Amino acid sequence: MLRSFYYKIKPVIIINKIDLLSAEELEEVKKNLEFLNKLDIKYFLISQKENIGIEELKVFLKDKITAFGGPSGVGKSSIINLLQNEKKLETGETSKRLRRGKHTTKDTNLLELIGGGYIIDTPGFSSVELPDIKDAQDTINKVIDLAPDDITLHALALKKGSELKLIRDNIVLPDDETVQAMAKIMTTAIDEYGLIPYYIYRQGYMSGQLENVGYSKKGQEGIYNIQIMGERQTILGVGGAATSKITYPGKRLQTSFNAKDLYTYLNSIDKYIERRAMLLKEAYGD
């Protein structure tokens, strides 16, 4: 699934050979797949041998282009033959030594479905290389272990004057697809933890074309966060490069910027303090 998210492909999960499961084992499988509903991922429990779930799968695949992928010998070719109502692909017997199906598909085939649509049959695999995004799962797990009332999920924004921007050519940052896959992992974990989104904002030059989103438990929303997103909250900036934002009656906003250069700021510190005090007095009086 992570590989599908990485390449922006809508995944569909097919569990074959459910005829080998007891009723209790089948219920356990269903329970373990409940998280897919939260991700809006469709799944099918089928048996190619007993022809269970095949008709429902046919209806779903109609007029779509679908690539079948999975480990060697799980019955992909047999399923496709049933979907076609005829045997078009070679299938193998189960290996008695390994107790699993043998690898039979050796190349990629584009097959037209009788009811409309296409299937791409691909060779089986034994492993999948995933994007290097495992740190995202580890990070969000550790954050959730702290039992926070709220979490704000930030994407990297490369500011024009930042040191990171200046050395950008000498470092490797995740591309947009990887960042989006990382965000998917984190938002899924936050949703499962039970937080709901309540504010959002964007910055320039954000990785993955994403937004910064704040999540919280119901009733634990940060009013301050909501206010500053609507520019209805006075903010006092202290120190070099800080910005003060003063809200006036009628929702008018005035800003006061402190110098970024430390030498300039220290030499004119009284001027910046006076400017901020004047704006506060003008907005709120003595």
C-alpha positions as CSV (number, residue, x, y, z in Angstrom):
1,M,0.0,0.0,0.0
2,L,2.8,2.4,0.8
3,R,4.2,1.9,-2.7
4,S,0.8,2.7,-4.1
5,F,0.5,5.9,-2.1
6,Y,4.0,6.8,-3.2
7,Y,3.1,6.6,-6.9
8,K,-0.4,8.0,-6.4
9,I,-2.1,4.8,-7.4
10,K,-5.4,3.9,-5.8
11,P,-4.8,0.5,-4.1
12,V,-7.3,-2.4,-3.9
13,I,-6.6,-5.4,-1.6
14,I,-7.6,-8.9,-2.7
15,I,-7.3,-11.7,-0.2
16,N,-7.4,-15.0,-2.1
17,K,-7.8,-18.6,-0.8
18,I,-10.2,-17.9,2.0
19,D,-11.5,-21.4,1.5
20,L,-8.4,-22.5,3.5
21,L,-9.6,-20.6,6.6
22,S,-12.0,-21.6,9.3
23,A,-14.9,-19.3,10.2
24,E,-13.0,-18.0,13.2
25,E,-9.9,-17.3,11.2
26,L,-11.9,-15.5,8.5
27,E,-13.5,-13.2,11.1
28,E,-10.0,-12.4,12.5
29,V,-8.9,-11.5,9.0
30,K,-11.9,-9.1,8.6
31,K,-11.1,-7.5,11.9
32,N,-7.5,-7.0,11.0
33,L,-8.6,-5.3,7.7
34,E,-11.0,-2.8,9.3
35,F,-8.3,0.0,9.2
36,L,-8.6,0.0,5.4
37,N,-12.1,1.5,5.7
38,K,-10.5,4.6,7.3
39,L,-8.1,4.9,4.4
40,D,-11.0,4.5,1.9
41,I,-9.3,1.4,0.5
42,K,-11.6,-1.3,-1.0
43,Y,-10.8,-4.9,-0.2
44,F,-12.2,-8.3,-1.4
45,L,-12.1,-11.7,0.3
46,I,-12.3,-14.3,-2.4
47,S,-11.6,-17.9,-3.2
48,Q,-10.6,-18.6,-6.8
49,K,-11.0,-22.4,-6.1
50,E,-14.6,-22.1,-4.7
51,N,-15.5,-19.1,-7.0
52,I,-16.3,-17.0,-3.9
53,G,-16.4,-13.2,-4.4
54,I,-15.5,-13.3,-8.1
55,E,-18.7,-11.8,-9.3
56,E,-18.3,-8.8,-6.9
57,L,-14.8,-8.3,-8.1
58,K,-15.9,-8.4,-11.8
59,V,-18.4,-5.6,-11.1
60,F,-15.7,-3.5,-9.3
61,L,-13.1,-3.9,-12.1
62,K,-15.6,-3.1,-14.9
63,D,-14.3,-0.2,-17.1
64,K,-11.1,0.2,-15.1
65,I,-7.5,-0.4,-15.8
66,T,-6.1,-2.6,-13.0
67,A,-2.7,-4.0,-12.4
68,F,-2.5,-7.2,-10.4
69,G,0.6,-7.5,-8.2
70,G,1.5,-9.8,-5.4
71,P,3.9,-12.5,-4.1
72,S,4.6,-15.5,-6.4
73,G,2.1,-18.3,-6.4
74,V,-0.8,-16.6,-4.6
75,G,-3.2,-17.3,-7.5
76,K,-3.2,-14.1,-9.5
77,S,-3.3,-15.8,-12.8
78,S,-6.1,-18.2,-11.7
79,I,-8.2,-15.2,-10.5
80,I,-7.7,-13.5,-13.9
81,N,-8.8,-16.6,-15.7
82,L,-12.0,-16.6,-13.7
83,L,-12.5,-12.9,-14.4
84,Q,-12.1,-13.7,-18.1
85,N,-14.5,-16.7,-18.0
86,E,-11.8,-18.7,-19.9
87,K,-8.2,-19.9,-19.3
88,K,-5.8,-17.4,-20.9
89,L,-2.9,-17.6,-18.5
90,E,-0.8,-20.6,-17.4
91,T,-1.2,-21.6,-13.8
92,G,1.0,-23.8,-11.6
93,E,0.4,-26.5,-9.0
94,T,1.1,-25.9,-5.3
95,S,4.6,-26.8,-4.3
96,K,4.5,-29.6,-1.7
97,R,7.8,-28.6,-0.3
98,L,7.1,-24.9,0.1
99,R,3.3,-25.3,0.6
100,R,2.6,-22.4,-1.7
101,G,1.9,-21.8,-5.4
102,K,4.7,-21.8,-7.9
103,H,5.8,-18.8,-9.9
104,T,4.2,-19.0,-13.4
105,T,3.9,-15.4,-14.8
106,K,7.3,-14.4,-16.3
107,D,6.3,-11.3,-18.1
108,T,3.6,-8.5,-18.1
109,N,0.4,-9.0,-20.0
110,L,-2.4,-6.5,-20.8
111,L,-5.7,-8.4,-21.0
112,E,-9.1,-7.0,-22.0
113,L,-12.0,-7.9,-19.7
114,I,-15.1,-9.1,-21.4
115,G,-17.4,-6.8,-19.4
116,G,-15.1,-3.7,-20.1
117,G,-11.8,-2.6,-18.8
118,Y,-8.3,-4.1,-18.7
119,I,-6.2,-6.1,-16.4
120,I,-2.4,-6.0,-16.3
121,D,-1.0,-9.3,-15.1
122,T,2.5,-8.8,-13.6
123,P,5.2,-11.4,-12.5
124,G,5.1,-12.3,-8.8
125,F,7.7,-11.0,-6.4
126,S,9.2,-12.1,-3.1
127,S,9.9,-8.6,-1.6
128,V,9.2,-4.9,-2.2
129,E,11.5,-2.0,-1.7
130,L,9.6,0.8,0.0
131,P,10.4,4.5,0.0
132,D,12.6,5.5,2.9
133,I,9.7,6.7,5.0
134,K,9.9,4.4,8.0
135,D,11.0,7.3,10.2
136,A,7.6,8.9,9.7
137,Q,5.8,6.0,11.4
138,D,8.4,5.8,14.2
139,T,8.1,9.5,14.8
140,I,4.3,9.7,15.0
141,N,4.2,6.6,17.2
142,K,6.5,8.3,19.7
143,V,4.5,11.5,19.6
144,I,1.2,9.6,20.2
145,D,2.8,7.6,23.1
146,L,3.0,11.0,24.9
147,A,-0.9,11.1,24.8
148,P,-1.1,14.7,23.5
149,D,-4.4,16.7,23.4
150,D,-3.4,18.2,20.1
151,I,-0.9,17.7,17.3
152,T,0.1,20.1,14.5
153,L,1.5,18.4,11.4
154,H,3.9,20.7,9.6
155,A,5.5,20.2,6.2
156,L,8.9,21.6,5.5
157,A,8.8,25.2,4.1
158,L,12.1,26.3,2.6
159,K,12.3,30.1,3.3
160,K,14.2,32.1,0.8
161,G,16.7,33.5,3.3
162,S,17.2,30.3,5.3
163,E,20.5,28.6,5.6
164,L,19.0,25.3,4.4
165,K,17.8,27.1,1.2
166,L,21.3,28.4,0.6
167,I,22.9,25.0,0.8
168,R,20.1,23.2,-1.0
169,D,22.3,22.0,-3.9
170,N,24.6,20.2,-1.4
171,I,21.9,18.1,0.3
172,V,19.2,15.6,-0.6
173,L,15.7,16.2,0.6
174,P,12.7,13.9,0.1
175,D,10.8,14.6,-3.1
176,D,7.1,15.6,-3.2
177,E,5.9,12.0,-3.6
178,T,7.9,10.8,-0.6
179,V,6.7,13.7,1.6
180,Q,3.1,13.0,0.6
181,A,3.5,9.3,1.5
182,M,5.0,10.4,4.9
183,A,2.0,12.7,5.5
184,K,-0.4,9.9,4.7
185,I,1.2,7.7,7.3
186,M,1.0,10.4,9.9
187,T,-2.5,11.6,9.2
188,T,-3.7,8.0,9.4
189,A,-2.1,7.5,12.8
190,I,-3.5,10.8,14.1
191,D,-7.0,9.8,12.9
192,E,-6.7,6.4,14.6
193,Y,-5.6,8.1,17.7
194,G,-8.9,10.0,17.7
195,L,-7.9,13.6,16.9
196,I,-9.9,15.7,14.5
197,P,-8.6,18.6,12.3
198,Y,-9.6,22.1,13.4
199,Y,-7.3,24.6,11.7
200,I,-5.1,24.7,8.5
201,Y,-2.7,27.1,7.0
202,R,-0.2,27.2,4.1
203,Q,3.3,28.7,3.7
204,G,5.3,29.4,0.7
205,Y,7.7,26.8,-0.8
206,M,6.1,23.9,1.1
207,S,7.3,20.3,0.5
208,G,4.9,18.0,-1.1
209,Q,2.5,20.9,-1.9
210,L,1.0,20.2,1.5
211,E,-0.6,22.3,4.3
212,N,0.1,22.6,8.0
213,V,-2.9,21.1,9.8
214,G,-3.7,21.2,13.5
215,Y,-5.5,18.2,15.1
216,S,-7.0,18.0,18.6
217,K,-9.3,16.0,20.8
218,K,-12.9,17.2,20.7
219,G,-13.2,20.2,23.1
220,Q,-9.4,20.7,23.3
221,E,-9.0,23.0,20.3
222,G,-6.5,25.8,20.7
223,I,-8.4,29.0,20.4
224,Y,-5.1,30.9,20.0
225,N,-4.3,28.9,16.9
226,I,-7.7,29.6,15.4
227,Q,-7.4,33.3,16.2
228,I,-4.0,33.7,14.6
229,M,-5.0,31.9,11.5
230,G,-7.8,34.4,11.1
231,E,-5.4,37.3,11.9
232,R,-7.7,38.2,14.8
233,Q,-5.0,37.7,17.6
234,T,-2.5,40.3,18.7
235,I,1.0,38.8,18.7
236,L,4.0,40.5,20.4
237,G,7.3,39.8,18.8
238,V,10.4,40.1,21.0
239,G,14.0,39.9,19.7
240,G,15.7,40.1,16.3
241,A,13.7,39.1,13.3
242,A,10.5,39.0,15.3
243,T,7.2,40.4,14.1
244,S,4.5,42.0,16.1
245,K,0.9,41.9,14.8
246,I,-1.6,44.3,16.5
247,T,-5.3,43.8,15.9
248,Y,-7.5,46.9,16.0
249,P,-11.3,47.2,16.5
250,G,-12.9,46.5,13.2
251,K,-10.4,43.7,12.4
252,R,-7.7,46.1,11.1
253,L,-4.2,44.8,11.4
254,Q,-0.9,46.6,11.9
255,T,2.5,45.0,11.9
256,S,5.9,46.0,13.3
257,F,9.1,44.2,12.1
258,N,12.3,43.9,14.1
259,A,15.6,43.9,12.1
260,K,16.9,40.4,11.2
261,D,20.5,41.5,11.6
262,L,21.5,41.3,15.2
263,Y,23.9,44.3,15.1
264,T,21.2,46.5,13.5
265,Y,18.6,45.3,16.0
266,L,20.7,46.0,19.1
267,N,21.7,49.4,17.9
268,S,18.1,50.4,17.3
269,I,16.3,48.3,20.0
270,D,14.7,51.3,21.7
271,K,13.2,52.3,18.3
272,Y,11.6,48.9,17.9
273,I,10.3,48.8,21.5
274,E,8.8,52.3,21.0
275,R,7.2,51.4,17.7
276,R,5.5,48.4,19.3
277,A,4.3,50.3,22.3
278,M,2.9,53.0,20.1
279,L,0.8,50.5,18.1
280,L,-0.5,48.9,21.3
281,K,-1.5,52.3,22.8
282,E,-3.2,53.2,19.5
283,A,-5.2,50.0,19.5
284,Y,-6.0,49.5,23.1
285,G,-5.3,52.8,24.9
286,D,-3.4,53.3,28.0
